[in-house]
Amino acid sequence: MVWAAACAAMLGAAGTAPASAQAPAAAPLTASGVLHAGWDVKDSGTDARFRGLAAVSRSTAWVAGTGGTVLRTRDGGDHWRDVSPPGAEALEFRDIEAFDARHAVVLAAGEGEASRVFRTDDGGATWTESFRNTDPRAFYDCMTFFDSSHGIALADPVDGTYRILSTVDGGRNWRLLPTRGMPPAQPGEASFAASGQCLVSSGAYDAWFATGGAARSRVLYSPDRGRSWTVSETPVPAGDPARGVFGLAFRDRTHGLAVGGDYRTGKPSPKAAAVSADGGASWQASARPPKRYRSGVAWFPRTTRVALAVGPTGSDVTLDGGRTWWTFDDGSYDTVDCSADFGCWAAGEDGRVARLEP
C-alpha cells in the first residue's frame, strides 16, 4: 500500500527496515506495526465537516463539526451516536477535548456569541453551556486541557492582544486571564480554527499556540498555564491571511512539530512543516516537508520519532521526528489525534472519520 511504500522510502538506500518493523503487524496497532498501517474509513452517518477530534482510545472517540454536530463511538467506529447539544445547529464546533467516554468539552468558534463552550458529564445525553462570548470583537479558536480539571482556550487578538480563558474545574466555569503576560500581536495576526490544534499542551503547565496571517508565523509558549508567554518565529511562510502555522504537537515539553502552509485550494505551501527541540524557543524547517498544506499533526504514542500529519489533500508520516515527511494517503482530513493505546484517528469533510489500522 502507499503507506508501506512511503515508509520504505524513508529507510534509505539500504531499503531494509529494522527486524521489529518487518514483523507482522499485531492488533492493536503498535509502534512496530505502524510501517504497514493505513486509514480505515468509518461510516459516521453524516456529512458534517469535522475539525474537532478527541481520541480517547482505540474504541472510543469523539468528533465535532459543522451544524453543531457532535458524534461519539465506543466500538472503534463501527457505530456512531449523535450526541449533539440541543439547539446548536447554527454553531461551528472546531475543537473537542474528551477525558473519557462520558466527560467532554466542546468549543464553538465564531465572532461574538457564536463562540461558546459546552460540557457533558453523561456521554452527551445532556450538555451545559459553560461559556458564551459577549465581546463582538472576539473570536475563539481552540482549547487544550492539562488534566481533567485545568484547561485554557484561545481567542484571536482584541486591541492587539490575544485572549486566554482559563478553567480549573474541567470546563464548568471559565475566567478571562489578565493580558499583561501576553506579547503584542503582529498586525493582521491570528490563529486558525482549522483542527483544534492551534493551542496545545504537554504535561501539567506547558502550553503553546500557533499563528499566521501576519508578516511572520509564530509560536507562543507558556510555562504557567497561560499566565505568561514568550514568542518565537517559525520558518513556515505567512504574510497572507491564508498562510501560517495551523497545527502543533508536543510529545513532551521539549520536542514539538508545527504544520501549516496556505489553505487555499491549489496554492503552493513551501516549508509546510517545522521542528523544535527546545520547547518552541526555536524552529527549524523540515528538510522534506509535506508537499501541500497540512492542518493537523499528532505524535504516534510511545515513540520519539514517528508522527502523522493530515490536510485536505492527504496524510503524511515521519519516522525521524519531523525532519522528513512522506505522503501515504490522498484522502481529505482536517485533524488527527492519537490515544495512549495506539488508537490514531483522523476526521474531516463530508463526515469523514478513519482509524489507523494494521
Buried (B, 14 or more C-beta within 10 A) or exposed (E): EBBBEBBBEBBEEEEEBEEEBEBEBEEBBBBBBBBBBBBEBBEBEBEBBBBBBBBBBBBBBBBBBBBBBBBBBBEBBEBBBEBBBEEBEEBBBBBBBBBEBBBBBBBBBBBEBBBBBBBBBEBBEEBEEBBBBEBEEBBBBBBBBBEEEBBBBBBBBBEEBBBBBBBEEBBBEBEBBEBEBBEEBBEBBBBBBBBBBBBBBBEEBBBBBBBBBBEBBBBBBBBEBBBBBBBBBBBBBBBBBBBBBBBBBBBEBBBBBBBBBBBEEEEEBEBBBBBBBEBBBBBEBBEBBBBBBBBBBBBBBEBEBBBBBBBBBBBBBBBBBBBBBBBBBEBBBBBBBBBEBBBBBBBBBEBBBBBBBB
